[in-house]
Amino acid sequence: MQDAREKETATLQKLRKMEELAQKKITIFSRILMDVALAQDLETLAARHDERKNTLSALLGETSEDKQGEEE
């Protein structure tokens, strides 16, 4: 049972990291675009990735302090 829980936790952590990376890349890309409408669409997409990342973090039981420690 513990092994399955560890696998699920590892999978959720990988997914959270992928959502974080997607959000960061899309945000950067949206800032260098000349097409304002496309840039706004990408900002919306980045926000959705951020929401999914936050949901995964909540499922993992991470707090905002846990996330700050990772970023440093």
C-alpha positions in Angstrom: 0.0 0.0 0.0 2.8 2.4 0.9 4.6 1.7 -2.4 1.4 2.7 -4.4 1.1 5.9 -2.3 4.8 6.7 -3.0 4.3 6.2 -6.8 1.2 8.4 -6.7 3.0 11.1 -4.8 5.9 11.0 -7.2 3.6 11.2 -10.2 1.7 14.2 -8.7 5.1 15.9 -8.0 6.2 15.4 -11.6 2.9 16.7 -12.9 3.2 19.8 -10.6 6.7 20.5 -11.9 5.6 20.1 -15.5 2.7 22.6 -14.9 5.1 25.0 -13.2 7.5 24.8 -16.2 4.7 25.2 -18.7 3.4 28.3 -16.9 6.9 29.9 -16.8 7.7 29.2 -20.4 4.3 30.5 -21.7 4.6 33.6 -19.5 8.0 34.4 -20.9 6.9 33.8 -24.5 3.8 36.0 -24.1 6.0 38.9 -23.0 8.1 38.8 -26.2 5.2 38.7 -28.6 4.2 41.6 -30.8 0.7 40.3 -31.3 -1.2 41.7 -28.3 -4.2 39.4 -28.7 -2.0 36.3 -28.9 0.0 37.5 -25.8 -3.3 37.9 -23.8 -4.4 34.4 -24.9 -1.1 33.0 -23.7 -1.4 34.8 -20.4 -4.7 33.2 -19.9 -3.2 29.8 -20.7 -0.4 30.4 -18.2 -3.0 31.2 -15.6 -4.7 27.9 -16.2 -1.4 26.1 -15.8 -0.8 28.0 -12.5 -4.2 26.9 -11.3 -3.5 23.3 -12.1 -0.1 23.6 -10.4 -1.8 25.0 -7.3 -4.4 22.2 -7.3 -1.6 19.6 -7.5 0.3 21.3 -4.7 -2.9 21.2 -2.6 -3.3 17.5 -3.3 0.3 16.9 -2.2 -0.4 18.8 1.0 2.2 21.5 0.2 1.9 25.0 1.8 3.0 28.2 0.3 6.1 28.1 2.6 7.0 24.7 1.0 6.8 26.2 -2.4 9.0 29.2 -1.5 11.7 26.9 -0.1 11.8 25.0 -3.5 12.2 28.2 -5.5 15.2 29.4 -3.6 
